[in-house]
Amino acid sequence: MSLLLRNALLLDVTTGEYTEGDLRCAEGRVAETGRGLSAPDGTRVIDVAGAHVVPGLIDAHVHVTASSADLGSLRSMSPSYVTAHSARIMGGMLDRGFTTVRDCSGADFGLADAQAEGLIRGPRLLFCGKGLSQTGGHSDFRGRGEQVHDEHPCCAGIGRVADGVDAVRVAARDELRKGAHHIKVMASGGVASPTDRIDSTQFSTEELRAAVEEAEAANRYVAAHAYTARAVNRALEAGVRSVEHGNLIDDTSVELFLRNDAYLVPTLVTYWALKEEGREFGLPERSWRKVDEVLEAGLVALERAARAGVRLVYGTDLLGGMHRHQSHEFRLRAEVQRPIDVLRAATTSAAELTGLTGEAGTLAVGAHADLLVLDGDPLEDIGVLAEPDKRVRHVVQAGVVVTSSP
């Protein structure tokens, strides 16, 4: 199938410049760009009449199985029920212009295969399987009086418990065996977990390094959930490639990011949404009370990292009914960043982190033909991307128009 967009303003995200011309997609890839391109027989031709065209967006921190903000409840849900919710969540992401997402615990090879085969409508799915947690860590959702941790592989929870270097190696190898694109480790406490503190550090340095070694042996990498500078710095020193959240980083953290060429994936919108709506969508009261500890610090951390030149990537981390706020992250980041830098975080920088440089986040010839046709220039008004239901005219995935505005 071939698609030709005529009379477009095509954005090179790297340079931040537009080029007037046409773009043709064939066999799921960008086949050519230029002026006055010819349309082979059977090509669908859309004259976009000077509309701005940008690469499909990448959200590098999602949980497509999180149908509730009560993550512990997922363990007791039927996997088929969770899959039905995931299909709905993924379809919504695609409609908002996210053509690739990185799931940071919960999704598995079944969802990724279903999307790739066209059984589920949604973004290309980069998964880690289950996140690794120590006992009492951020993915141990047992209450204080619950002793048994059910590790059955068919359970729909987002994490698995591994204590000790050998157990961490086994867990990492097992997720890699199942095709994980990356390994997720819980290196600090979190909001949604019931028995830990946000300011705790989790896993020993040796355990963190074991996960990194196993990922690197498989030519993969480790993403670490961490909030405080103490937790972030330990994770970076152990060799993780990306830090998720990082709301309470310090100057030493910034130095370590730069020294190790690591990435920071802030997720500002989830704290805003959890504060406003978390309890409505299942967040337990004890978890809701934790939100304030990280809410105000998020923008400060983003500004600190951006000013120093840390590599920043777009992430949202939304749960339950709050997934609909996914695009609001653009507005929040624009409070401290230029629009082009926010857009790079959701395209080229996210592609670099996930190993998709030249494949996603770009309109270059040979890349996946994932793109958005917009009503407005996002470099002048980032709100164009924050209001997909009003401003995204077409979403194209693999050269096929998958969403069109009325």
C-alpha positions as CSV (number, residue, x, y, z in Angstrom):
1,M,0.0,0.0,0.0
2,S,1.3,3.5,-0.9
3,L,0.3,6.9,0.5
4,L,1.3,10.3,-0.9
5,L,1.0,13.5,1.1
6,R,1.1,16.6,-1.1
7,N,1.9,20.2,-0.3
8,A,3.1,19.6,3.3
9,L,5.5,21.4,5.6
10,L,7.8,18.5,6.7
11,L,9.6,19.0,10.0
12,D,13.2,17.9,10.4
13,V,13.1,17.5,14.2
14,T,16.9,17.5,14.5
15,T,17.3,20.9,12.8
16,G,14.0,22.3,13.8
17,E,13.3,23.4,10.3
18,Y,10.4,22.8,7.9
19,T,10.7,21.9,4.2
20,E,7.9,22.4,1.7
21,G,7.2,19.3,-0.4
22,D,5.6,15.9,-0.7
23,L,6.1,12.7,1.2
24,R,5.4,9.2,-0.1
25,C,5.1,6.1,2.0
26,A,5.4,2.6,0.7
27,E,5.5,-0.8,2.4
28,G,5.3,0.8,5.8
29,R,8.3,3.1,5.3
30,V,9.1,6.6,4.1
31,A,9.9,6.0,0.5
32,E,10.8,9.5,-0.7
33,T,10.4,13.2,0.0
34,G,10.6,16.2,-2.4
35,R,8.6,18.4,-4.6
36,G,6.2,17.1,-7.3
37,L,6.5,13.4,-6.4
38,S,4.6,11.0,-8.7
39,A,2.0,8.7,-7.4
40,P,2.3,5.0,-8.5
41,D,-1.0,3.2,-9.4
42,G,-3.1,2.5,-6.4
43,T,-1.5,5.2,-4.2
44,R,-3.8,7.1,-1.9
45,V,-3.1,10.8,-2.4
46,I,-3.9,13.4,0.3
47,D,-3.4,17.1,-0.4
48,V,-2.7,18.5,3.1
49,A,-2.7,22.1,1.7
50,G,0.3,23.4,3.7
51,A,-0.4,21.6,6.9
52,H,2.5,20.9,9.3
53,V,3.7,17.3,9.3
54,V,5.8,15.9,12.2
55,P,7.0,12.3,13.0
56,G,4.8,10.0,15.0
57,L,5.2,10.5,18.8
58,I,7.0,8.2,21.2
59,D,5.9,7.9,24.9
60,A,8.8,6.2,26.7
61,H,7.0,5.5,30.0
62,V,3.5,4.0,29.8
63,H,1.7,1.1,31.5
64,V,-0.8,-0.2,28.9
65,T,-2.1,-2.9,31.3
66,A,-2.8,-0.3,34.1
67,S,-6.6,-0.2,33.8
68,S,-6.7,1.0,37.5
69,A,-4.5,3.2,39.6
70,D,-4.7,0.5,42.2
71,L,-1.8,-1.5,40.6
72,G,-2.0,-4.2,43.3
73,S,-5.5,-5.1,42.1
74,L,-4.1,-6.2,38.7
75,R,-2.7,-9.4,40.3
76,S,-6.2,-10.7,40.9
77,M,-7.7,-9.8,37.5
78,S,-8.1,-12.3,34.6
79,P,-5.3,-11.8,32.0
80,S,-8.0,-11.8,29.3
81,Y,-9.8,-9.0,31.1
82,V,-6.6,-7.0,31.4
83,T,-5.9,-7.6,27.7
84,A,-9.3,-6.1,26.8
85,H,-8.6,-3.0,28.8
86,S,-5.1,-2.8,27.3
87,A,-6.5,-2.9,23.8
88,R,-8.7,0.1,24.6
89,I,-5.9,2.0,26.3
90,M,-3.5,1.4,23.3
91,G,-6.1,2.5,20.8
92,G,-6.5,5.8,22.7
93,M,-2.8,6.3,22.6
94,L,-2.7,5.9,18.9
95,D,-5.5,8.3,18.4
96,R,-3.5,10.9,20.3
97,G,-0.6,10.5,17.8
98,F,1.7,8.1,19.8
99,T,2.7,5.6,17.2
100,T,5.4,3.9,19.5
101,V,5.4,3.5,23.2
102,R,7.8,1.9,25.7
103,D,5.9,0.0,28.4
104,C,7.7,0.2,31.8
105,S,6.3,-2.9,33.4
106,G,3.1,-4.9,32.8
107,A,3.0,-5.5,29.1
108,D,4.5,-8.6,27.6
109,F,5.3,-10.3,24.3
110,G,1.6,-11.3,23.8
111,L,0.4,-7.7,23.6
112,A,3.4,-6.7,21.5
113,D,2.8,-9.6,19.0
114,A,-0.9,-8.9,18.9
115,Q,-0.2,-5.3,18.0
116,A,2.4,-6.2,15.4
117,E,0.0,-8.7,13.8
118,G,-2.9,-6.2,13.7
119,L,-5.0,-8.0,16.3
120,I,-4.8,-4.9,18.5
121,R,-5.0,-1.4,17.3
122,G,-2.3,0.7,19.0
123,P,1.2,2.0,19.0
124,R,4.3,-0.2,18.4
125,L,5.0,-1.7,21.8
126,L,8.4,-1.9,23.4
127,F,8.0,-4.0,26.5
128,C,10.0,-5.1,29.6
129,G,7.7,-7.7,30.9
130,K,7.6,-7.4,34.7
131,G,9.6,-4.9,36.6
132,L,12.1,-6.2,39.1
133,S,11.6,-5.3,42.8
134,Q,13.1,-6.3,46.1
135,T,10.9,-7.6,48.9
136,G,8.9,-4.7,50.1
137,G,9.9,-2.6,47.1
138,H,7.9,-0.6,44.6
139,S,6.5,-3.7,42.7
140,D,5.7,-5.7,45.9
141,F,2.0,-4.9,46.3
142,R,1.3,-7.1,49.2
143,G,-0.2,-5.5,52.2
144,R,1.6,-5.7,55.6
145,G,-0.4,-8.7,56.7
146,E,-0.1,-10.6,53.4
147,Q,2.8,-13.1,53.5
148,V,2.6,-15.1,50.3
149,H,3.8,-13.5,47.0
150,D,2.2,-15.2,44.0
151,E,4.8,-15.3,41.2
152,H,2.7,-17.3,38.8
153,P,3.7,-16.1,35.3
154,C,0.1,-15.8,34.0
155,C,-0.8,-13.2,36.7
156,A,-1.4,-9.7,35.3
157,G,0.7,-7.8,37.9
158,I,3.4,-5.4,36.8
159,G,6.3,-6.7,38.9
160,R,8.2,-9.7,40.3
161,V,10.2,-9.9,43.5
162,A,13.9,-10.9,43.3
163,D,16.2,-10.7,46.3
164,G,20.0,-11.2,46.0
165,V,22.3,-11.0,43.1
166,D,21.6,-14.5,41.8
167,A,17.8,-14.0,42.0
168,V,18.1,-10.7,40.1
169,R,20.2,-12.4,37.4
170,V,17.6,-15.1,37.0
171,A,14.7,-12.7,36.9
172,A,16.5,-10.5,34.3
173,R,17.4,-13.4,32.2
174,D,13.9,-14.7,32.3
175,E,12.4,-11.4,31.1
176,L,15.1,-11.2,28.4
177,R,14.2,-14.8,27.4
178,K,10.7,-13.7,26.8
179,G,11.8,-10.9,24.4
180,A,12.1,-7.9,26.7
181,H,13.4,-4.8,25.0
182,H,14.8,-3.5,28.3
183,I,14.9,-4.4,32.0
184,K,13.0,-2.3,34.5
185,V,14.3,-2.2,38.1
186,M,12.7,-0.4,41.0
187,A,15.6,1.5,42.6
188,S,13.5,3.5,45.1
189,G,10.2,3.7,46.8
190,G,7.1,5.0,44.9
191,V,3.7,6.4,45.1
192,A,1.6,3.4,44.2
193,S,3.3,0.7,46.3
194,P,1.8,0.1,49.8
195,T,4.7,-0.6,52.2
196,D,7.7,1.5,51.1
197,R,8.7,5.1,51.4
198,I,9.4,7.3,48.4
199,D,12.8,8.3,50.0
200,S,14.0,4.7,50.4
201,T,16.7,3.2,48.2
202,Q,16.0,-0.3,46.9
203,F,18.3,-3.1,45.7
204,S,21.9,-3.2,46.7
205,T,24.5,-1.8,44.4
206,E,25.6,-5.3,43.5
207,E,22.0,-6.3,42.6
208,L,21.6,-3.2,40.4
209,R,24.9,-4.0,38.6
210,A,23.8,-7.6,38.1
211,A,20.7,-6.4,36.3
212,V,22.8,-4.1,34.1
213,E,25.3,-6.8,33.3
214,E,22.6,-9.2,32.2
215,A,20.9,-6.6,30.1
216,E,24.2,-5.5,28.4
217,A,25.0,-9.2,27.8
218,A,21.8,-9.4,25.7
219,N,22.5,-6.0,24.0
220,R,19.7,-4.5,26.0
221,Y,19.6,-1.9,28.8
222,V,18.2,-1.1,32.2
223,A,15.6,1.6,33.1
224,A,15.5,2.5,36.8
225,H,12.5,3.8,38.7
226,A,14.0,6.4,41.1
227,Y,13.0,9.6,42.8
228,T,15.6,10.9,45.2
229,A,19.1,12.0,44.3
230,R,20.4,9.2,46.5
231,A,18.5,6.6,44.6
232,V,19.1,8.1,41.2
233,N,22.9,8.5,41.8
234,R,23.2,4.8,42.9
235,A,21.4,3.7,39.8
236,L,23.5,5.8,37.5
237,E,26.7,4.6,39.1
238,A,25.5,1.0,38.6
239,G,25.2,1.7,34.8
240,V,21.5,2.1,34.1
241,R,20.7,3.8,30.8
242,S,17.5,5.7,31.8
243,V,16.1,7.0,35.1
244,E,12.4,7.2,35.3
245,H,10.9,10.2,37.2
246,G,13.9,11.6,39.0
247,N,11.9,14.4,40.7
248,L,14.4,15.0,43.5
249,I,17.8,15.0,41.6
250,D,20.7,17.1,42.7
251,D,23.8,18.6,41.0
252,T,25.7,15.3,41.4
253,S,22.8,13.5,39.6
254,V,23.2,15.9,36.7
255,E,27.0,15.3,36.5
256,L,26.4,11.5,36.5
257,F,23.8,11.8,33.7
258,L,26.2,13.7,31.6
259,R,29.2,11.5,32.4
260,N,27.3,8.3,31.6
261,D,25.4,9.5,28.6
262,A,22.2,8.4,30.4
263,Y,18.7,9.6,29.9
264,L,16.1,11.2,32.2
265,V,12.5,10.4,31.6
266,P,10.4,12.8,33.7
267,T,6.7,12.0,34.1
268,L,5.2,15.2,35.3
269,V,1.6,14.7,34.1
270,T,1.0,11.6,36.3
271,Y,1.5,13.5,39.5
272,W,-0.8,16.3,38.3
273,A,-3.4,13.7,37.4
274,L,-3.0,11.6,40.5
275,K,-3.5,14.6,42.7
276,E,-6.6,15.7,40.8
277,E,-8.2,12.3,40.0
278,G,-6.2,9.5,41.5
279,R,-8.6,8.4,44.2
280,E,-11.5,8.5,41.7
281,F,-9.6,5.9,39.6
282,G,-8.6,3.5,42.4
283,L,-5.5,5.0,43.9
284,P,-5.5,4.0,47.6
285,E,-5.6,6.8,50.1
286,R,-2.2,5.9,51.6
287,S,-0.7,6.3,48.1
288,W,-2.6,9.5,47.3
289,R,-1.0,11.1,50.4
290,K,2.5,10.5,48.9
291,V,1.9,12.5,45.7
292,D,2.8,15.9,47.2
293,E,6.3,14.6,48.0
294,V,7.1,14.6,44.3
295,L,4.5,16.9,42.6
296,E,6.1,20.2,43.2
297,A,9.7,19.0,42.7
298,G,9.1,17.6,39.1
299,L,9.3,20.9,37.2
300,V,12.3,22.0,39.3
301,A,14.2,18.8,38.4
302,L,13.2,19.1,34.7
303,E,14.5,22.7,34.6
304,R,17.8,21.7,36.3
305,A,18.4,18.8,33.9
306,A,17.4,20.8,30.8
307,R,19.7,23.7,31.7
308,A,22.7,21.4,32.1
309,G,22.1,19.5,28.8
310,V,20.9,16.2,30.2
311,R,19.2,14.0,27.5
312,L,15.5,14.2,28.2
313,V,12.8,11.9,26.9
314,Y,9.0,12.2,27.0
315,G,7.1,9.9,29.4
316,T,3.7,10.0,31.1
317,D,3.3,7.0,33.5
318,L,-0.5,7.5,33.6
319,L,-2.9,4.9,35.2
320,G,-6.5,4.0,35.0
321,G,-8.9,6.6,33.6
322,M,-6.1,9.1,33.6
323,H,-4.5,7.8,30.4
324,R,-6.6,10.4,28.6
325,H,-4.3,13.2,29.9
326,Q,-1.3,11.7,28.0
327,S,-0.8,14.8,25.7
328,H,-1.0,17.3,28.6
329,E,2.7,16.5,29.4
330,F,3.5,18.7,26.4
331,R,2.0,21.8,28.1
332,L,3.7,21.0,31.5
333,R,7.1,20.6,30.0
334,A,6.7,23.8,27.9
335,E,6.7,25.7,31.2
336,V,10.5,25.3,31.3
337,Q,11.5,24.1,27.8
338,R,11.2,25.4,24.2
339,P,8.6,23.6,22.1
340,I,11.2,22.1,19.8
341,D,13.0,20.6,22.8
342,V,9.8,19.1,24.1
343,L,9.0,17.7,20.7
344,R,12.6,16.2,20.4
345,A,12.0,14.5,23.7
346,A,9.0,12.7,22.1
347,T,10.7,11.9,18.9
348,T,14.5,11.8,18.2
349,S,15.6,11.6,21.8
350,A,13.1,8.8,22.6
351,A,14.2,7.0,19.5
352,E,17.9,7.2,20.7
353,L,17.0,5.8,24.1
354,T,15.0,2.9,22.8
355,G,17.5,1.9,20.0
356,L,15.2,3.2,17.2
357,T,17.4,6.0,15.8
358,G,16.6,6.4,12.1
359,E,13.7,4.0,12.5
360,A,11.2,6.2,14.5
361,G,10.9,9.8,15.5
362,T,11.9,11.0,12.1
363,L,10.6,11.7,8.6
364,A,13.8,10.5,7.0
365,V,13.7,8.2,4.0
366,G,13.8,4.6,5.2
367,A,12.2,5.2,8.6
368,H,8.9,3.8,9.7
369,A,6.2,5.8,8.0
370,D,4.7,7.1,11.3
371,L,3.6,10.7,11.2
372,L,1.0,13.3,12.2
373,V,-0.7,15.9,10.0
374,L,-1.4,18.9,12.2
375,D,-3.6,22.0,12.1
376,G,-1.1,24.4,13.4
377,D,2.7,24.7,14.0
378,P,3.8,23.0,17.3
379,L,7.0,25.0,17.3
380,E,5.0,28.1,17.7
381,D,2.3,26.6,20.0
382,I,3.0,23.3,21.7
383,G,-0.7,23.2,22.5
384,V,-1.2,21.8,19.0
385,L,0.1,18.5,20.3
386,A,-1.6,18.9,23.7
387,E,-5.1,18.9,22.0
388,P,-5.0,15.9,19.6
389,D,-8.8,15.7,19.3
390,K,-8.9,19.3,17.9
391,R,-5.5,19.8,16.2
392,V,-4.4,16.4,14.8
393,R,-5.9,16.0,11.4
394,H,-4.4,12.6,10.5
395,V,-2.4,9.9,12.3
396,V,-0.4,7.7,9.9
397,Q,1.2,4.5,11.2
398,A,3.3,2.3,8.9
399,G,2.1,4.3,5.9
400,V,-1.6,3.8,6.7
401,V,-4.0,6.5,7.9
402,V,-5.3,5.1,11.2
403,T,-7.0,8.2,12.6
404,S,-8.6,11.2,10.9
405,S,-10.4,14.1,12.4
406,P,-14.0,14.8,11.3
